[in-house]
Amino acid sequence: MPYLTKEKVASIFETYGGSAKNTGSVEGQIALLTERISALSAHLKENKKDFGTHRGLMKLVGQRKRLLSYLSKTNLEGYRGLIEKLGIRK
């Protein structure tokens, strides 16, 4: 069973992106990437030698970092609120 079902993705975009159909919102994309990163991190804690998954995780972290950088340049208040809600960047 996949860890991200259509309903879960829709609820993430509804919570962070404004509506379930607003899949292009930066906030929603960052929240979705954060969900995928946490799932892959949990997988890698159990499977330490899964280097292919580790590479995929690093790519997702880099993509989230680029989106967060873009959001901080365009909407600083939205950036601060989003990292507070997601619990990233201590």
N, C-alpha and C positions, 0 to 999 in steps of 0.2 A: 504494500500500500504506500503510495507516495506521501511524503511529509507535507507537501503543499497541494492541497486540493483546490478546485476552482472556487469553492465557497470560502476557503481560508484566504486565498488571494483577493477575492472580492471584498472580504471584510477588512483586510489590511488596507486596500486602496480606499475603502469607505471611511476608515478611521483616520488615515493620514492624508489622503489625496483629495478629500472632499466628497467624491461619489465613487461608486464601484466601477463606473465606466470611464473615469478619469485616470486611465493607466499611464498617461504621459507625464503626470505631475512628478516633479523632482522629489517631493516629500514622500510620496507613495513608493517610488522606485527605491529610495534609500531605506525605507522601512522593510520592503520586500527583500532587499539585499541583506539587511541585518538579520532577518528571519532565516535566510538561507545560510548565512555565515554561522549563526549559532547552531544550526542543525549539523553543518559539516564539522564544526569544532567538537561537538559531542561525539560524532562518528570517529574523529581522529583521536579522541582520548582513549577509545577502545581499540582502534586499529592503528597503532603507531607507525607501522611500516607501509602504509598506504600512501605512497608518494605521489601518485596521480591525483588523488583527491586533495592532497596538500597543495599541489600546484594550482588546482582549480580554486581552492580557498584563497590563495594569495592573489589570484586574478580578481576574485570577487571583492576582496578587501581593497585592492587598488581602484577598482571601478567605483566603490562606495566612497573612497577618499576623493576621487575626482568630482563626483556629484556633490559631496559636502563642500568642497572648495568652491564650486560654482554657486551653490546656494548661499554660502557665506558672503560672496561678492555681490550677489544680486538682492538678497533678502536677509539681512543680518538678524532681524528679530525672529523671522521664521526659522532660521538656522539654530538660534539659541533655544527656541522652544522645542524644536525637533530633537536635538541632542539630549535635552532634559527629559522628554517623553520616552525616548528610546533607551536612555541610560548608557550612552556611549560618551567617549571623551571626558574622562573624569577631571 
